[in-house]
Amino acid sequence: MPDPLGISSVTDAAKRTEMQNTAKSITSFLTWAADPHAADRTRLGYYVIGYLIVLSGLLYVVKKQIWSRLK
């Protein structure tokens, strides 16, 4: 596959660094363009996991209360 940005043909260190930064910027943009709502879903996922942990704790307490009456 050819080098689309021409990074391999650049010999100057400063120019090579600039080309690598350009490549990273393009990669970041393409990642965002592929899934622009990924950050929102990740943030929502933390809230969902926290909710499920709290709900599990409350349900465990209720279960212990109900089953303690049957002994």
N, C-alpha and C positions, 0 to 999 in steps of 0.2 A: 504494500500500500504506500503510495507516495506521501511525503511529508507536506500536508496542506499549508502549514504556516512557514515552512522553510527553516525550522529551528536547527536542523542538522547542518545546514550550510552556513550558518552565522558563526564567525570566529571571535568577534568582540564580546567580552564578558557582559558588559552593560546591555548591549543589544540582545544577547541571549536571555538575560534576566527579564528584560522587557517583553520578549516574545513568550517566555514561560508564564509571565503574569497575564498576558493576553489569552493564552491557552486556558489558564485557570479561570479567568473571567468568562470565557465562552462556555466552558464546561459547567460552571455554576449557573449560568443563564439557561442552558439547555436542560439541566436538572430541574430548575424551577419551572420551566416551560412545560416539561413533561407532566408535572404534578404540582400546580400552584397552591393547592390547599393542604399540602403535606404538613406544614407547620401547625395549621389550625387543628388538623386531626390528631397530631401528636399531643398538643396542649389539651384537647378534649379527652384524649385517652388517659391522661393523668387524673382528671376529674372523675372519670368513669371508674378507674381502678380504686381510687379513694372512696367513692360511693359504695362500691361493692365490698370493700373491707369493712367499712362502718356497718353496712347492712348485715354482713355475715356475723359481726360481733353482736349486734342487737338480736338477730335471730337465734344465736347460740344462747344468749341470756334468756330469751323467751322459752326456748326448748328446755333449758335446765329448770325453769320455774314450773312448767307444765308437768314434766316428768317427775319432779320432786314430790308432787302431790300424790302420785300413784304408788309410791313406795310404802 
